[in-house]
Amino acid sequence: RMLHIAPAPTAPRRGIATPDARRPARATARAQRAAPAKQERTAAAAMGGGTADGAAPADGDAQGPEEWDRAVSLQHLRARVGSFAAARGWEKFHRPRSLALALVGEIGELCELFQWRGDEGAEAQLPDWTEAEKERLGEELSDVLYYTVRLADRCGIDLAAAAERKMEQNIAKYPADRCFGSSAKYTAYQDGSGDSGGDASK
């Protein structure tokens, strides 16, 4: 079982850009990635699909009360989990099939935390949960994330690039001006009907 791995601070080395030095380039890259989402938000508002006041959040808008730690990237986690496994001689056990099955087990442990609570006991931001319960949830989510990242690494999948491609596919399959407020599968929007209800599986 993978344990929680706290990020370790590293001293900048000569000739290697520090986080502060890379920040302008990252800001520019984020702005470039956000441009299509802003254009889509403007188009959706013009077509009645939502407004900038929160009626229809733009693709890529952050959800939740505060931003996550941007210093922890998928590449960072990939390296940390890889080092964790290598230091313990566990690489021989980390075959894709074994990791996939372990991932399923971790998802089961995650789901146990929601079992029997009902929808009213798991509202957004979990207002009825104690801090201890939320901390336990964070631990289980971390295990799921670790195994997902490790599985991608051992399969030779660039998870960050794959996630970006998948999001672009989802944006194309679910046009905001057609599917806003509907739970219908993407096939319902291919003919422009977009009837709500039914199976929301992807």
N, C-alpha and C positions, 0 to 999 in steps of 0.2 A: 504494500500500500504506500502510495506516495504521501509524504507529509508536507505541511505548509513550508514553503521556502521563502524566507524574508530576503528581499533584495539587499545585496551587500554593496556598500559604497566603494567606488574605485577611484584612485587618483589619476588625473589626466597625465598622459605620457607625451613627451616631446614629439611633435610631428603628427599627432592625432588630434582631430578637432574635438573640443570639449562640447558638452551640451549647450553651453551659452553660445559657442561659435556656430553651432549647427542650427540654432534657433531661427535666424532669419530665413535660411533655406527651407526649413520645415514649414514656417509660416507661409512662405510663397507657395510651397507644394499644397498646403491645406487650402489656400485660397483658390488655386487652380482646380482642385478636386471639388470644391464647394460651388464653383461657378455654375455647372449644369443644374445642381439642385436649386440654386437661387432662380435660375431661368425657369425651371419647372414650376416653382412656387408662384412666380409671376403669371405664368400661363394658366395655372390652375385657378388662381384668383380671378383672372379675367373671364374664365369660362364658367365661373360659378362653383368651382371645386373647392373653394376655401379662401380664407384671408390670412394675412400675416399676423392677426391677433390671436392665433392659436386654434382657429376653427379647423384648419387642415395643416398640421405641421409639415414642413418641407422634408424631403428625403434627406437623411443625415443629421437632422436636428437632434441635439442631445435630449435625453429624457431623464427625469429625476431631479432632485433638489440641488445637486452639485456635480461638477465635472469629476471624472475619474483621473487617476494619476497618469499623465501623459508620458512620464518617464519610463513606465513599464510597457515595453512593446512585446509583440509576439516573438520577435527575434531574441529579445532578452530572456523571455520565459523558455524559449527553445534551448538556449545555451545553459540556463540554470538547471532545467530538468535533465538535460543531457549530461551535465557535469555531476549532478546528483546520482544518476544511475551508474555512470562510469566509475565514480569513486567507491561504489559498493559492489562492483562486479556484476551488475544486473543486466548489462546489455545483452547477454546471451539469452535472457528470458524475454526480452522486449521484441518478440516477433510480432508482426502486424496482427495476426489472428488473436494472439494472447492479449495484446493491448486493447483490441476491439472488445473482447469479452470482459476485460477488466473495466473498460469504460461503461459497459452496460451495468455492471455491478455497482459502480459509483453513482450512476443515474438512479438506480433503484434506491440507494441510500438517500439521495437527494429527495426523491419523491416521497419517502417515508415521512419527511418533515411536514409535508402538506396533507398527508393521509388523514381522513376523518375531519378535517377542519371545515370543509365546505367552502363555497365561494365567499361567503360573508366573513370567513376567518382568514382570508388571504387577499384582502383588498390591496390595491396599488400602494406601494411604500410600506405595507405591512404595519398599519398603525396599532394593531392589537398584539403585536409580537413584542416580547421582552428583548432587551439588548443581548442577553445570553442566547436567546433563540436565533436572533439575526446573526450573531457571531458564528453559531453552529452552521447556519445556512451558508454563510460565506465560506466556511471551511469545506463544505460538501461541494459547493460550486467551484471552488479552487481545484479540488481533486478531479472534477469533470474536465475543467480547463486543462489541467496538467496532462491528463491522459489524451485529450484531443490533440494538443500540441505535440506530444510525444508520438502519437500514432501518425500524424501528418509527417513528422520528421523521419520516422522509420520507413515511411512509404515513399519518400522523396517528393512530397507535395509541399509547395510553397503556400502555406495556409493563408498568409496575408494576401497574396495575389489572388488565390482562389476565392477568398471571401469578397474581394473587390469585384471580381468578375461575376460572382453569383448575385451580388447586390445590383449590378447593372442589369442582369437578366430579370431580376424581380421587378425593377423599376419599369422595364419594358413590358413585362407580363401584366403588371398591375398599374395602369395609368391612373394617376391621382384624380384626374377629372372624371374618371368613370367609376372607380371602385371605392371612393371615399364613403365610409360608414357601412360598407357591405362586407359580409364574410364569405361571399361566394368564391369558388375556385376560379383560377385565372381563365379557364376555358369559357366562363360565362361572359367575359369581356371581349372575347375575340369577335363576337358578332355585334358588340356594342350594347347588349341588353343589360348586363350587370345586375341581374336580380339578386337581392340579398337573401340570406338564409341558406340552408343546405350545408354541404360539407366544405369546410375551409381548409382541408388538407392540401398540401402543395405538391 
